């Protein structure tokens, strides 16, 4: 890769030219990294629902043309001026949120909400100069959440790059850079269920299954999966889910159903859909006195959380979490090590695998609700 250092790289990228239209594999130009930036060669992607959500651009601020993608793994090709702790050849995970190491949040043990590098879905340019590093025939192509991994090469702020063990299987650990850590961390770092406790997980997509996996590994004896899609339950059993509740099957609020089936409520609940009614149900289904509900899903902008104050006075706790409370550069290397030690089985999340040229198939799988994660192989 030394032959490309400091030069513009021409490579393939899947460009979203407009909302909801199939991505187009184009030859694009990727500029060298500037101060504080890293250029990565991306080897594997997995499609996350967030990519689909912003590709559809329903209710958001559309920004096109754009290169999506944020759940990936690759190798450092080159670094910009002032970058420390990374060098060409390092194996790494790009992350949609970052860790500058200097702000109050980064210096705190209680937060991972970096003031400089926290997720920004509207910004399509680099922080350093307000410009893009992607172009085609002179036309700028916008970035997505600071990662834009649906490209064979991408430029990322160094604070959003986690250096990992070079022996780690990149085709498996790529899922750690978003979905897995978001759900798993919500359980093990925030909800913290005790052995033999009960946990309700709302939403059995990748994030919800990761939350269930966390509850299973912490020894929860009863894990109740709540979802509107019945065929998800069979798959969810592999992640420790013991009971399944479909709100459509009942003529009463789902929180009431869960309270009745658990003799007063679950010990912990993790909400992974972003639906505001599910968020309220997650809080109201936990046991009084000690129950804790953790919100993971992102609600719509105009959503309002409404519950009676007595639910708080009765001793229930409501928490929120972002990226499972993991600090990207500090914490992800150790999560990778747990995968290598077989403490975590992330390969269970990968149900499909396709070459980069067929990336639109991954979107089809996601829209049809088929599988959990689709691996996209950049090298064919």
C-alpha positions in Angstrom: 0.0 0.0 0.0 3.0 2.3 0.3 2.7 3.1 -3.4 -0.6 4.9 -2.8 0.5 7.1 0.2 -0.1 10.7 -0.5 -1.9 10.1 -3.8 -5.5 10.1 -4.9 -6.8 6.6 -5.1 -9.3 5.5 -7.8 -11.5 2.7 -6.5 -15.0 1.3 -6.5 -17.7 2.7 -4.3 -21.4 2.1 -4.0 -22.9 5.5 -4.5 -26.5 6.5 -3.4 -27.4 9.1 -6.0 -30.9 9.6 -4.8 -33.2 8.4 -2.0 -34.5 4.9 -2.3 -32.9 4.1 -5.7 -30.5 1.2 -6.0 -26.9 2.0 -5.2 -24.6 2.3 -8.2 -21.1 0.8 -8.2 -18.9 3.7 -9.5 -15.2 4.4 -9.9 -14.6 7.3 -7.5 -11.5 9.3 -6.4 -10.5 9.2 -2.8 -8.2 12.0 -1.7 -5.3 11.4 0.8 -6.0 11.9 4.5 -5.5 15.4 5.9 -4.4 16.4 9.4 -5.9 14.1 12.0 -7.4 11.7 9.4 -6.8 8.1 8.3 -7.4 6.4 5.0 -8.6 2.9 5.3 -8.8 0.0 2.9 -12.2 -1.6 3.6 -12.3 -5.4 3.4 -15.7 -6.2 4.8 -19.0 -4.5 5.5 -22.2 -5.6 7.1 -25.4 -3.8 6.4 -27.1 -2.0 9.3 -30.7 -0.8 9.4 -29.4 2.8 9.9 -27.9 2.7 6.4 -31.3 1.7 5.0 -33.1 4.4 7.0 -30.9 7.2 5.7 -30.9 5.8 2.2 -34.7 5.8 2.2 -34.6 9.4 3.5 -38.1 9.4 4.9 -38.5 12.3 7.2 -34.8 13.2 7.4 -32.7 15.8 5.7 -31.7 14.1 2.4 -28.1 14.5 1.3 -27.1 13.0 -2.0 -25.0 11.8 -3.8 -23.6 10.0 -0.8 -21.6 6.9 0.1 -23.3 5.1 3.0 -21.9 2.3 5.2 -20.6 2.3 8.8 -20.4 -1.3 10.1 -17.1 -2.5 8.7 -13.5 -3.6 9.1 -10.3 -2.9 7.2 -6.6 -2.0 7.2 -4.9 1.4 7.6 -3.5 2.5 4.2 -2.1 5.8 5.2 -2.3 8.5 8.0 -2.5 12.2 7.9 -0.3 14.7 9.7 -0.5 14.6 13.5 -2.0 11.1 13.8 -0.6 9.0 16.6 -1.4 5.4 17.7 -2.1 4.3 14.1 0.2 3.3 11.3 -0.2 1.9 7.8 -0.9 -1.9 7.9 -2.8 -1.7 11.2 -6.1 -3.6 11.3 -9.0 -1.4 12.4 -12.7 -0.9 12.9 -14.1 2.5 11.7 -16.8 3.7 14.1 -19.7 6.1 13.5 -18.9 7.8 16.8 -15.5 8.7 18.1 -13.2 9.4 20.9 -11.1 12.5 20.7 -9.5 11.8 24.1 -9.5 15.5 25.1 -13.1 16.6 25.8 -14.9 16.3 29.2 -16.9 13.3 28.0 -13.8 11.4 26.8 -12.0 12.1 30.1 -15.0 10.9 32.1 -15.5 7.2 33.0 -19.2 7.8 32.9 -19.7 8.8 29.2 -18.8 7.9 25.7 -20.5 11.0 24.1 -17.4 12.7 22.6 -18.1 16.4 22.1 -16.1 16.5 18.8 -16.9 13.2 17.2 -20.3 12.0 18.3 -22.5 10.8 15.5 -23.8 13.5 13.1 -26.1 12.1 10.4 -26.5 15.4 8.6 -22.9 16.3 8.1 -21.5 15.0 4.8 -18.0 16.5 4.9 -14.9 16.2 7.0 -14.4 18.3 10.1 -10.9 19.4 9.1 -11.8 21.6 6.2 -15.6 21.2 5.6 -14.9 19.3 2.3 -15.4 15.8 1.1 -12.6 13.3 0.3 -14.8 11.6 -2.4 -15.4 12.8 -5.9 -16.3 11.6 -9.3 -15.4 13.6 -12.4 -14.9 16.6 -10.2 -18.3 16.3 -8.4 -18.1 16.0 -4.6 -19.7 12.9 -3.1 -20.8 13.3 0.5 -19.8 11.2 3.5 -22.1 9.4 5.9 -21.6 9.5 9.7 -17.9 10.0 9.2 -17.3 6.5 7.9 -18.7 5.9 4.4 -17.5 2.3 4.3 -19.3 1.3 1.1 -16.1 2.2 -0.7 -12.9 0.2 -1.2 -11.1 3.1 0.4 -12.5 5.7 2.8 -11.1 8.6 4.9 -12.1 8.7 8.5 -11.2 11.0 11.5 -8.5 9.2 13.5 -10.6 9.4 16.6 -13.2 7.2 14.9 -10.7 4.4 14.2 -10.2 1.5 16.7 -6.9 -0.4 16.2 -7.5 -4.1 16.8 -5.5 -7.4 17.0 -4.2 -8.1 13.5 -5.1 -11.8 14.0 -8.8 -11.0 14.5 -11.1 -12.3 11.7 -12.2 -9.1 10.0 -15.1 -10.9 8.3 -16.6 -11.5 11.7 -15.6 -8.6 13.9 -16.9 -6.0 11.4 -20.3 -6.4 13.1 -18.8 -5.0 16.3 -18.5 -1.4 15.0 -22.2 -0.8 15.4 -25.1 -3.3 15.9 -23.5 -5.9 18.2 -21.9 -3.4 20.6 -25.0 -1.2 20.7 -27.2 -4.0 21.9 -24.7 -6.1 23.9 -23.4 -3.1 25.7 -26.9 -1.9 26.6 -27.3 -5.1 28.6 -23.9 -5.8 30.0 -22.8 -2.2 30.6 -26.1 -0.5 31.5 -29.0 -2.8 32.4 -26.6 -5.3 34.1 -29.1 -8.1 34.9 -28.1 -10.4 37.7 -27.9 -14.2 37.4 -31.3 -15.9 37.4 -33.0 -12.6 36.7 -35.7 -11.9 34.0 -35.1 -9.6 31.0 -37.5 -8.4 28.3 -36.0 -7.4 25.0 -38.2 -5.2 22.6 -37.2 -5.8 19.0 -35.4 -8.9 17.8 -33.3 -7.5 15.0 -29.5 -7.5 15.3 -29.4 -5.0 18.1 -32.1 -6.7 20.1 -30.5 -10.2 19.6 -27.2 -8.7 20.8 -29.0 -7.4 23.9 -30.5 -10.9 24.5 -27.0 -12.4 24.0 -25.7 -10.2 26.7 -28.5 -11.2 29.1 -27.8 -14.9 28.3 -24.1 -14.5 29.1 -24.8 -12.7 32.3 -27.0 -15.7 33.4 -30.5 -14.4 33.0 -32.9 -17.3 33.4 -35.8 -15.9 31.5 -35.4 -13.7 28.4 -38.7 -12.5 26.9 -38.5 -11.4 23.2 -41.1 -8.9 22.1 -41.6 -8.5 18.3 -44.3 -8.1 15.7 -42.7 -10.7 13.4 -43.5 -14.3 14.6 -40.8 -16.0 12.6 -38.1 -14.2 14.5 -38.6 -16.2 17.6 -37.0 -19.4 16.3 -33.8 -17.6 15.4 -33.9 -15.7 18.7 -33.7 -19.0 20.7 -30.0 -19.2 19.6 -29.4 -16.0 21.5 -31.0 -17.1 24.7 -34.6 -15.9 24.2 -36.9 -18.2 26.2 -40.3 -16.6 25.7 -41.9 -14.7 22.8 -44.6 -12.1 23.0 -46.3 -10.6 19.9 -48.3 -7.5 20.9 -50.7 -8.2 18.0 -51.8 -11.4 19.8 -53.2 -9.6 22.8 -56.1 -7.2 23.4 -54.3 -5.5 26.3 -51.1 -3.4 26.4 -48.0 -5.6 26.1 -46.5 -4.2 29.3 -49.6 -5.6 31.1 -49.1 -9.0 29.4 -45.4 -9.1 30.6 -46.2 -8.0 34.1 -48.8 -10.8 34.4 -46.6 -13.5 33.0 -43.7 -12.5 35.4 -45.6 -12.0 38.6 -45.1 -8.3 38.8 -42.7 -7.4 36.0 -39.2 -8.2 34.7 -36.1 -7.2 36.4 -34.6 -5.5 33.3 -36.0 -4.4 30.0 -34.0 -3.3 26.9 -35.9 -1.4 24.1 -34.3 -1.7 20.7 -36.9 -0.5 18.2 -37.2 3.3 18.6 -41.0 3.0 18.7 -42.1 5.3 21.4 -44.9 3.0 22.6 -42.4 0.2 22.9 -40.2 2.5 24.9 -43.0 3.3 27.3 -44.0 -0.4 27.5 -40.4 -1.4 28.3 -40.4 1.0 31.3 -43.8 0.1 32.5 -43.1 -3.7 32.3 -40.2 -3.7 34.8 -40.8 -4.6 38.4 -41.4 -1.9 41.0 -38.8 -1.4 43.6 -35.8 -2.5 41.4 -36.7 -2.7 37.8 -34.5 -1.0 35.2 -35.4 -0.2 31.6 -32.8 0.8 29.1 -33.7 2.7 25.9 -31.5 2.0 22.8 -33.7 2.7 19.8 -33.8 6.2 18.4 -37.4 7.6 18.4 -38.9 10.0 15.9 -38.1 13.7 16.5 -41.6 14.6 17.6 -42.1 11.5 19.9 -43.1 12.1 23.5 -42.5 9.7 26.4 -45.6 9.7 28.6 -45.9 7.7 31.8 -47.3 8.4 35.2 -44.8 9.8 37.7 -45.8 7.1 40.2 -43.9 4.6 38.1 -40.7 6.4 39.1 -41.8 6.9 42.7 -42.4 3.2 42.9 -38.7 2.6 42.3 -38.4 1.9 38.6 -35.4 3.3 36.8 -35.2 4.6 33.2 -31.9 4.8 31.4 -30.6 5.5 28.0 -27.5 4.4 26.2 -25.5 5.2 23.1 -23.3 2.6 21.4 -23.7 0.4 24.5 -21.6 2.9 26.5 -18.5 1.7 24.8 -15.7 4.2 24.1 -14.7 3.2 20.5 -10.9 3.4 20.7 -10.5 2.4 24.3 -13.0 -0.4 24.6 -13.4 -2.1 21.2 -10.0 -3.8 21.2 -11.0 -5.8 24.3 -14.3 -6.7 22.8 -12.4 -8.1 19.8 -10.2 -10.1 22.1 -13.3 -11.7 23.7 -14.4 -12.7 20.2 -11.0 -14.3 19.6 -11.2 -16.1 22.9 -14.6 -17.5 21.9 -16.3 -15.6 24.8 -18.5 -14.0 22.2 -20.0 -15.7 19.2 -20.5 -12.9 16.7 -20.6 -15.2 13.7 -24.2 -16.1 14.8 -25.2 -12.7 13.6 -24.0 -13.2 10.0 -26.7 -15.0 8.1 -25.9 -13.9 4.5 -22.7 -13.2 2.5 -22.5 -11.5 -0.9 -19.8 -9.8 -3.1 -19.6 -6.0 -3.2 -21.0 -6.0 -6.7 -24.3 -7.3 -5.4 -24.7 -4.9 -2.5 -28.3 -4.1 -3.4 -29.2 -7.6 -2.4 -28.2 -6.8 1.1 -30.8 -4.0 1.1 -33.4 -6.4 -0.3 -32.7 -8.8 2.6 -33.0 -6.1 5.1 -36.3 -4.7 3.7 -37.8 -8.1 3.6 -36.7 -8.8 7.2 -34.6 -11.8 6.0 -31.7 -12.8 8.2 -29.8 -10.7 10.7 -26.6 -9.4 9.1 -25.5 -9.6 5.5 -21.7 -9.7 5.1 -20.5 -7.7 2.1 -17.1 -8.9 0.7 -15.2 -6.0 -0.8 -12.6 -8.1 -2.6 -14.3 -10.5 -5.1 
